Amino acid sequence: MRFIYIDESGDTGQGGSNHFILSGLIIDATNWRTYLDSLHSIRQSIKNQYGIGVRTELHGSELFYPRGSSSFSSMSGRKERLALYGYFLQEVAARLNSARIINVYVDKQNIDWDDPKSASFESEAWRRLLERYQTHLKKDCGDDTGMIFADETNESKLRSLVRKLRVYNHIPSQFQGSASRPIPLDRIIEDPVIRDSYQSWFIQIADLVSHALYRKIQPKGSLKRFNADRLFDLADPILLKAASSRDPQGIVRM
């Protein structure tokens, strides 16, 4: 059994952010306890080095811009907060070294909001991520099946999508004039399990990776001196690069 823990960055509206990202962390269920213990060790080190409690939720945007009474407001500044961010991703890549991460990036600036098909990019982004998950299960994981754990999202919409794709999922051919191929998501079992990211260190990893990807693709000049645009690269050893042959880090771009 392989679990995938998924979180989002950005939003799905016409206003707001100009991106929408899905990041999914895949782990072998047989490693679950070992990896949980590794994360506890990493979090204990963070507590010792930075004074951030083991149960404090690590949230990408909060490490950049802590709000109100955030635990991160007590840190000395952005340099220290982003050092924590980088340390966490580096340790995750080193200690959870058989995990894999799939990333889907949607540039909302390319969306034709008058076209209903284009405006439904959220479902298409989920479909592309889950297709890569299915392909990974079939090609790299023997007879393993998979389960989805997602941060709080539109649960009924995601559940309906997964149920549909489990039965009917036709992929357009890359070759002009060729028929589409049926690739149902038959390796993914059960409905998605929705988790509060506060309760899941694995979903917090997906959150930090997705936000780091945003900072890489849309770098802000004033943050480059903190290496904010390089945080994502710390996760490079565990990125599922086969997810997209068009991108050196396997990022599926829309």
Summary of the structure (lengths in Angstrom):
residues: 254
radius of gyration: 18.2
end to end distance: 29.2
largest distance: 60.6
contacts: 780
relative contact order: 0.21
helix: 50%
strand: 17%
